[in-house]
Amino acid sequence: MNRSDLDRTDALLDFIERSPVSFAAVNEAQSMLNAAGFVRLSFQNEWALTPGGRYYVTRNGSSLIAFTVPETPVMGFMIAASHSDSPCWKLKTDSEVAMFDRYLKLNTEGYGGMIISSWFDRPLSLAGRAIVKNGAAFETRVVTFDRDLCLIPNVCIHFNREVNNGYKYNKAVDTLPLLCNSPEKGAVKKLVAERLSTDPDAIVSLDLFVINRTRGSVFGADDAFFCAPRIDDLQCAYTTLAALLEMNAPKAIPVYALFDNEEVGSETKQGAASTFLFDVVTRIAAHYGRTLSEMLPASLMLSCDNGHALHPNHPELSDAKNAPHLNGGVVIKHNANQRYATDALSEALFAEICARADVPVQNFANRSDIAGGGTLGSISNTRVSMKTVDIGLAQLAMHSAVETGGVKDTDYMVRACKAFYESALKITDDGAIVLE
């Protein structure tokens, strides 16, 4: 494996490690954007956009949209969208449960569809946000811990002889993490207060999640693979952002969109089904004195969310002709029932962009007798309708506490998205589309 691929993957693993939840992922993206000279905007204020300017705006602290304003007039948008959230466990409001006057465990519920068994018997921690009252103001503070705090213990095989024979886990019983050896309540708020250097009484509410903070690593005799938590979808979140920061002069308006809540359907104020993207691109269109409906025909969206690699132990679960491999390049995802938004036109346009960037392309479709998941492309199109192609990178063990990807694919995605941001669509008088 060459050094540049390994360096790119190391940078991805750094991003993942610093992004245990959506709030932290947006904080990390903001840090990268700030370092590159992007200016933060607010919906409360008028946007004074200038040619050559670089901007971003957030919503809920868990979604972010960044864009640049080209020096010359443009016709449309080139949007790459991904998501900041991953399946995990969320603490309930009253989360502390004392047991036997000896232990304190956490009352949780599942967020998204995870592989439950992968969460057992591994060091875990907490991350999220705290709402702190400071005088009359309610302040949002992102909180992460740099140490392991809890663990979900398995029942020993002597008490559960069926655990290896298809045991069905009960989320209200089996998956509650052990936090400490003291039954006294108030431990969670005390931990958060110490981390934020504030008084526990100032913390009025919490959005906290149980997370796997284990750093990812490269593995394989040829260093071809890497494993980490939250590859879905932080690999796409990182690569599309890196491409935005590395791109050269754009011919259209490049937009980076990072949405929250994809894993639970996107129907939130900060999800792909919200007005967030619509609100942003409407304001940008107004800057050019144009309507959104005039600009969307010459626009293209990449809906970026990882796909399933052909499994080395279970190839029978994949479609025989449409199953991508690790390190095989960017994956174009297809579904007849529009769970993915790809159609022949959007596929052709993106495949041409990849060919110009010398990036290999693979295709994915589920076996016709196995239902697949959806993602944010078709959902976001109900709010901002444009040509859209669903893409991602091949990975194994999607929605496990630790997932696996290919080292080469991270750089493939950056190169493909950089070429995408630098491209533009032009519609000719007879309705044909030219990729510039």
C-alpha positions as CSV (number, residue, x, y, z in Angstrom):
1,M,0.0,0.0,0.0
2,N,1.5,3.4,-0.9
3,R,2.2,6.1,1.6
4,S,-0.3,8.6,0.3
5,D,-3.2,6.2,0.7
6,L,-2.1,5.4,4.3
7,D,-1.7,9.1,5.1
8,R,-5.1,9.8,3.8
9,T,-6.6,7.0,5.9
10,D,-4.7,8.2,9.0
11,A,-6.3,11.6,8.5
12,L,-9.7,9.9,8.3
13,L,-9.1,8.0,11.5
14,D,-8.2,11.2,13.2
15,F,-11.5,12.7,12.1
16,I,-13.5,9.7,13.2
17,E,-11.8,9.7,16.6
18,R,-12.7,13.3,17.2
19,S,-16.3,12.8,16.0
20,P,-17.9,10.3,18.3
21,V,-21.4,11.9,17.8
22,S,-23.0,14.2,15.3
23,F,-22.4,17.3,17.5
24,A,-18.7,16.5,17.7
25,A,-18.5,15.8,14.0
26,V,-19.9,19.2,13.2
27,N,-17.5,20.8,15.6
28,E,-14.6,19.0,13.9
29,A,-15.9,20.1,10.4
30,Q,-16.2,23.7,11.7
31,S,-12.6,23.6,12.9
32,M,-11.4,22.4,9.5
33,L,-13.4,25.1,7.7
34,N,-12.3,27.8,10.1
35,A,-8.7,26.9,9.5
36,A,-9.3,27.2,5.8
37,G,-10.8,30.7,6.1
38,F,-14.5,29.9,5.9
39,V,-16.8,32.4,7.5
40,R,-19.7,31.3,9.7
41,L,-23.1,32.7,8.8
42,S,-26.4,32.9,10.7
43,F,-29.9,32.6,9.5
44,Q,-30.9,35.4,11.8
45,N,-28.8,37.9,9.8
46,E,-28.6,39.0,6.2
47,W,-26.0,37.2,4.1
48,A,-23.5,39.6,2.5
49,L,-21.9,37.1,0.1
50,T,-18.9,38.2,-2.0
51,P,-17.2,36.6,-5.0
52,G,-14.5,34.3,-3.9
53,G,-16.0,34.1,-0.4
54,R,-16.2,30.8,1.6
55,Y,-19.0,30.3,4.1
56,Y,-20.8,27.8,6.3
57,V,-23.9,27.6,8.5
58,T,-25.0,25.1,11.1
59,R,-28.4,23.9,12.4
60,N,-28.9,22.3,15.8
61,G,-25.2,22.0,16.2
62,S,-25.4,18.6,14.5
63,S,-25.8,19.5,10.8
64,L,-23.7,21.8,8.6
65,I,-23.7,23.2,5.1
66,A,-20.6,24.9,3.6
67,F,-20.2,26.5,0.2
68,T,-18.0,28.9,-1.8
69,V,-19.0,31.7,-4.1
70,P,-17.2,31.5,-7.4
71,E,-15.5,34.6,-8.8
72,T,-17.6,34.4,-12.1
73,P,-21.3,34.0,-12.6
74,V,-22.5,30.4,-12.5
75,M,-25.6,28.4,-13.6
76,G,-26.1,25.8,-10.8
77,F,-24.9,23.9,-7.7
78,M,-22.7,20.9,-7.3
79,I,-23.8,19.4,-3.9
80,A,-22.2,16.6,-2.0
81,A,-24.3,15.4,1.0
82,S,-23.5,12.9,3.7
83,H,-24.6,12.4,7.3
84,S,-23.1,12.9,10.7
85,D,-24.9,10.3,12.8
86,S,-24.3,6.6,13.4
87,P,-26.2,3.9,15.3
88,C,-25.5,3.8,19.0
89,W,-27.3,4.0,22.4
90,K,-28.9,7.2,23.7
91,L,-29.3,7.8,27.4
92,K,-32.9,8.4,28.6
93,T,-33.7,11.6,30.5
94,D,-33.7,9.8,33.9
95,S,-30.8,7.4,33.0
96,E,-29.3,6.2,36.2
97,V,-30.5,2.9,37.7
98,A,-29.1,1.7,41.0
99,M,-28.6,-2.1,41.4
100,F,-28.2,-4.1,44.6
101,D,-26.8,-1.1,46.5
102,R,-23.6,-1.9,44.6
103,Y,-23.8,-0.7,41.0
104,L,-25.1,2.2,38.9
105,K,-26.1,1.3,35.3
106,L,-27.5,3.4,32.5
107,N,-31.0,3.3,31.1
108,T,-30.7,3.6,27.3
109,E,-32.6,3.2,24.1
110,G,-31.3,2.2,20.7
111,Y,-30.6,5.0,18.1
112,G,-30.7,3.5,14.6
113,G,-30.3,-0.1,13.6
114,M,-27.1,-1.5,15.1
115,I,-25.6,-4.9,15.3
116,I,-26.3,-5.3,19.0
117,S,-23.9,-8.1,19.8
118,S,-20.9,-6.0,18.6
119,W,-21.4,-3.6,21.5
120,F,-20.8,-6.1,24.3
121,D,-17.7,-6.5,26.5
122,R,-15.8,-3.5,25.0
123,P,-14.8,-0.3,26.8
124,L,-17.3,2.4,26.0
125,S,-17.7,6.1,26.8
126,L,-20.2,9.0,26.6
127,A,-20.5,11.9,24.3
128,G,-23.1,14.5,23.3
129,R,-24.2,17.9,24.3
130,A,-25.2,19.7,27.5
131,I,-27.6,22.6,27.9
132,V,-26.1,24.9,30.5
133,K,-28.0,27.8,32.0
134,N,-25.8,30.9,32.4
135,G,-27.8,33.6,33.9
136,A,-30.8,34.0,31.6
137,A,-29.0,32.3,28.7
138,F,-29.2,28.6,27.7
139,E,-25.8,27.6,26.2
140,T,-25.1,24.5,24.2
141,R,-21.8,22.7,25.1
142,V,-20.5,19.7,23.2
143,V,-19.1,17.2,25.6
144,T,-16.8,14.2,24.9
145,F,-14.6,12.2,27.3
146,D,-11.0,11.1,26.7
147,R,-11.4,8.0,28.8
148,D,-13.6,4.9,29.0
149,L,-16.6,5.2,31.3
150,C,-18.9,2.2,30.9
151,L,-19.3,-1.3,29.4
152,I,-22.2,-3.6,28.4
153,P,-21.4,-7.0,30.0
154,N,-22.4,-10.2,28.5
155,V,-24.1,-13.0,30.4
156,C,-21.6,-15.8,30.8
157,I,-22.2,-18.8,28.5
158,H,-22.9,-21.0,31.5
159,F,-26.0,-19.0,32.2
160,N,-27.0,-18.5,28.5
161,R,-26.2,-21.6,26.6
162,E,-28.1,-20.3,23.5
163,V,-26.0,-17.2,23.0
164,N,-24.3,-18.7,20.0
165,N,-27.5,-20.1,18.5
166,G,-29.4,-17.0,17.5
167,Y,-30.0,-15.4,20.9
168,K,-32.5,-12.5,20.7
169,Y,-31.3,-9.5,22.7
170,N,-33.8,-7.4,24.8
171,K,-32.8,-3.7,24.6
172,A,-34.6,-3.0,27.8
173,V,-32.6,-5.7,29.7
174,D,-29.5,-7.0,28.0
175,T,-27.9,-3.8,26.7
176,L,-27.8,-1.5,29.8
177,P,-24.2,-0.3,30.4
178,L,-22.5,-0.6,33.8
179,L,-21.2,2.9,34.8
180,C,-19.8,2.7,38.3
181,N,-19.5,0.8,41.6
182,S,-21.6,3.4,43.6
183,P,-25.4,3.3,43.7
184,E,-25.6,7.0,44.4
185,K,-27.5,8.9,41.6
186,G,-26.1,12.1,40.0
187,A,-23.0,10.5,38.6
188,V,-23.7,11.4,35.0
189,K,-24.3,15.0,35.6
190,K,-21.3,15.2,37.9
191,L,-19.1,13.7,35.2
192,V,-20.4,16.2,32.6
193,A,-20.0,19.1,34.9
194,E,-16.4,18.2,35.7
195,R,-15.6,17.8,32.0
196,L,-17.1,21.2,31.2
197,S,-15.8,22.9,34.3
198,T,-19.2,24.0,35.4
199,D,-21.6,23.4,38.3
200,P,-23.8,20.4,38.1
201,D,-26.8,22.5,39.0
202,A,-26.2,24.7,35.9
203,I,-26.8,21.7,33.6
204,V,-30.5,21.7,32.8
205,S,-30.7,19.0,30.1
206,L,-28.5,16.5,28.2
207,D,-28.4,14.7,24.9
208,L,-25.9,12.0,25.7
209,F,-25.0,8.8,23.8
210,V,-23.0,5.7,24.6
211,I,-20.2,5.5,22.1
212,N,-17.2,3.4,21.1
213,R,-14.2,5.7,21.4
214,T,-11.6,3.0,20.3
215,R,-9.3,4.5,17.7
216,G,-9.4,2.8,14.3
217,S,-6.4,1.0,12.8
218,V,-4.9,-0.2,9.5
219,F,-4.6,-4.0,9.3
220,G,-3.8,-6.7,6.8
221,A,-0.5,-8.2,5.7
222,D,-0.4,-5.6,2.9
223,D,-2.0,-2.8,5.0
224,A,-4.9,-2.9,2.6
225,F,-7.8,-2.5,5.2
226,F,-8.8,-0.4,8.1
227,C,-11.3,-0.8,10.9
228,A,-13.0,1.9,13.0
229,P,-16.2,2.9,14.6
230,R,-18.6,5.0,12.5
231,I,-17.1,4.5,9.0
232,D,-20.7,4.8,7.9
233,D,-21.0,7.6,7.3
234,L,-18.0,9.6,8.6
235,Q,-15.8,8.3,5.8
236,C,-18.0,10.1,3.3
237,A,-18.4,13.1,5.7
238,Y,-14.6,13.4,5.8
239,T,-13.8,12.8,2.2
240,T,-16.3,15.2,0.8
241,L,-15.1,17.9,3.1
242,A,-11.4,17.2,2.3
243,A,-12.3,17.5,-1.4
244,L,-14.0,20.9,-0.8
245,L,-10.9,22.2,1.0
246,E,-8.6,20.9,-1.7
247,M,-10.6,21.9,-4.9
248,N,-9.4,24.5,-7.4
249,A,-11.5,27.2,-9.1
250,P,-15.1,25.9,-9.3
251,K,-17.3,26.4,-12.4
252,A,-20.5,26.1,-10.3
253,I,-21.4,26.6,-6.7
254,P,-19.8,23.8,-4.7
255,V,-21.8,22.9,-1.6
256,Y,-20.9,20.5,1.3
257,A,-23.9,19.3,3.2
258,L,-23.6,17.2,6.4
259,F,-27.0,16.2,7.8
260,D,-28.0,14.6,11.1
261,N,-30.5,11.8,11.8
262,E,-30.2,9.8,8.6
263,E,-30.1,6.6,10.7
264,V,-33.6,7.3,12.0
265,G,-35.3,8.5,8.8
266,S,-34.0,12.1,8.3
267,E,-37.4,13.7,9.3
268,T,-36.1,16.2,11.7
269,K,-35.3,20.0,11.6
270,Q,-31.7,19.1,11.0
271,G,-32.2,16.1,8.7
272,A,-32.2,15.7,4.9
273,A,-36.0,15.9,5.0
274,S,-35.9,19.3,6.6
275,T,-35.8,22.8,4.9
276,F,-32.1,23.2,5.8
277,L,-30.7,22.7,2.3
278,F,-33.6,24.5,0.7
279,D,-33.1,27.5,3.0
280,V,-29.3,27.7,2.2
281,V,-29.5,27.3,-1.6
282,T,-32.5,29.7,-1.8
283,R,-30.4,32.5,-0.2
284,I,-27.5,31.7,-2.5
285,A,-29.7,31.9,-5.5
286,A,-31.0,35.3,-4.3
287,H,-27.4,36.5,-4.2
288,Y,-27.2,36.0,-8.0
289,G,-30.6,37.6,-8.5
290,R,-32.1,34.3,-9.6
291,T,-34.7,31.9,-8.4
292,L,-33.9,28.4,-7.2
293,S,-36.1,26.8,-9.9
294,E,-33.9,28.5,-12.5
295,M,-30.7,27.1,-11.0
296,L,-31.7,23.5,-10.1
297,P,-31.8,22.2,-13.7
298,A,-28.1,22.8,-14.0
299,S,-27.3,21.3,-10.6
300,L,-26.2,17.8,-9.5
301,M,-26.1,16.2,-6.1
302,L,-24.0,13.4,-4.8
303,S,-25.8,11.5,-2.0
304,C,-22.8,10.1,-0.2
305,D,-23.4,7.1,2.1
306,N,-21.3,3.9,2.2
307,G,-22.4,0.7,0.5
308,H,-22.0,-3.0,1.2
309,A,-18.9,-4.8,0.0
310,L,-19.0,-8.4,-1.2
311,H,-18.5,-10.4,2.0
312,P,-15.6,-12.9,1.9
313,N,-17.5,-15.4,4.1
314,H,-21.0,-14.8,2.6
315,P,-20.8,-13.9,-1.1
316,E,-24.3,-15.5,-1.5
317,L,-25.9,-12.5,0.1
318,S,-24.8,-10.1,-2.6
319,D,-26.1,-9.7,-6.2
320,A,-23.8,-11.7,-8.4
321,K,-23.3,-8.9,-10.9
322,N,-23.5,-5.8,-8.7
323,A,-21.3,-6.3,-5.7
324,P,-18.4,-4.0,-5.0
325,H,-15.1,-4.8,-3.4
326,L,-12.9,-3.1,-0.8
327,N,-10.3,-0.9,-2.5
328,G,-12.2,-1.1,-5.8
329,G,-13.1,2.5,-6.1
330,V,-16.2,4.7,-5.6
331,V,-19.5,2.8,-5.6
332,I,-22.6,3.9,-7.5
333,K,-25.8,2.6,-5.9
334,H,-28.9,1.6,-7.7
335,N,-32.4,0.6,-6.7
336,A,-35.5,0.2,-8.9
337,N,-37.8,1.4,-6.1
338,Q,-35.9,4.6,-5.7
339,R,-34.4,3.8,-2.3
340,Y,-31.4,5.3,-4.1
341,A,-31.9,8.3,-6.3
342,T,-29.5,7.2,-9.1
343,D,-30.9,7.1,-12.6
344,A,-29.2,6.6,-16.0
345,L,-28.4,10.3,-16.5
346,S,-27.0,11.0,-13.1
347,E,-24.9,7.8,-13.3
348,A,-23.5,8.8,-16.7
349,L,-22.5,12.3,-15.4
350,F,-20.8,11.0,-12.3
351,A,-19.0,8.2,-14.1
352,E,-17.6,10.7,-16.5
353,I,-16.4,12.9,-13.6
354,C,-14.6,9.8,-12.1
355,A,-13.1,8.9,-15.5
356,R,-11.6,12.4,-15.8
357,A,-10.2,12.1,-12.3
358,D,-8.8,8.5,-13.0
359,V,-10.9,7.1,-10.2
360,P,-12.4,3.6,-10.7
361,V,-16.1,3.1,-10.3
362,Q,-18.1,0.1,-9.1
363,N,-21.8,-0.6,-9.0
364,F,-24.0,-1.8,-6.2
365,A,-27.5,-3.3,-6.2
366,N,-29.1,-5.6,-3.6
367,R,-30.1,-9.1,-4.4
368,S,-33.7,-8.8,-5.7
369,D,-34.9,-11.0,-2.8
370,I,-33.2,-9.0,0.0
371,A,-34.5,-5.6,1.0
372,G,-31.9,-2.9,1.3
373,G,-31.7,0.3,3.2
374,G,-32.2,3.8,1.9
375,T,-30.3,7.0,2.3
376,L,-30.7,10.8,2.1
377,G,-30.7,11.3,-1.7
378,S,-34.3,10.6,-2.5
379,I,-35.3,12.2,0.8
380,S,-33.5,15.5,0.2
381,N,-34.9,15.6,-3.4
382,T,-38.4,16.0,-1.9
383,R,-37.3,19.4,-0.6
384,V,-34.7,20.4,-3.3
385,S,-35.3,18.5,-6.5
386,M,-32.3,18.0,-8.8
387,K,-30.4,15.3,-10.6
388,T,-28.9,13.0,-7.9
389,V,-26.6,10.0,-7.9
390,D,-26.2,7.9,-4.7
391,I,-22.6,6.9,-4.1
392,G,-20.4,5.7,-1.3
393,L,-17.5,3.5,-0.5
394,A,-17.6,-0.3,0.0
395,Q,-17.4,-1.5,3.6
396,L,-18.0,-4.6,5.7
397,A,-20.0,-5.0,8.9
398,M,-22.1,-1.9,8.4
399,H,-23.8,-0.7,11.7
400,S,-21.4,-2.8,13.8
401,A,-19.6,-1.1,16.7
402,V,-16.5,-1.5,14.5
403,E,-16.6,-1.5,10.7
404,T,-14.1,-2.3,8.0
405,G,-13.1,-0.4,4.8
406,G,-10.4,-0.3,2.2
407,V,-7.3,2.0,2.5
408,K,-7.2,3.0,-1.1
409,D,-10.9,4.0,-1.2
410,T,-10.5,7.1,1.0
411,D,-8.3,8.8,-1.5
412,Y,-10.4,7.6,-4.4
413,M,-13.4,9.4,-2.9
414,V,-11.5,12.6,-2.3
415,R,-10.2,12.7,-5.8
416,A,-13.7,12.0,-7.3
417,C,-15.4,14.6,-5.2
418,K,-12.7,17.2,-5.9
419,A,-13.3,16.7,-9.6
420,F,-17.0,16.9,-8.9
421,Y,-16.8,20.2,-7.1
422,E,-14.6,21.6,-10.0
423,S,-17.2,20.6,-12.6
424,A,-20.4,22.2,-13.8
425,L,-23.5,21.3,-15.9
426,K,-24.5,23.3,-18.9
427,I,-27.9,22.8,-20.6
428,T,-27.9,23.4,-24.4
429,D,-30.7,25.0,-26.3
430,D,-32.0,21.6,-27.4
431,G,-32.0,20.3,-23.8
432,A,-28.8,18.2,-23.9
433,I,-26.5,18.4,-20.9
434,V,-22.8,19.2,-21.2
435,L,-20.4,18.4,-18.4
436,E,-17.9,21.2,-18.1
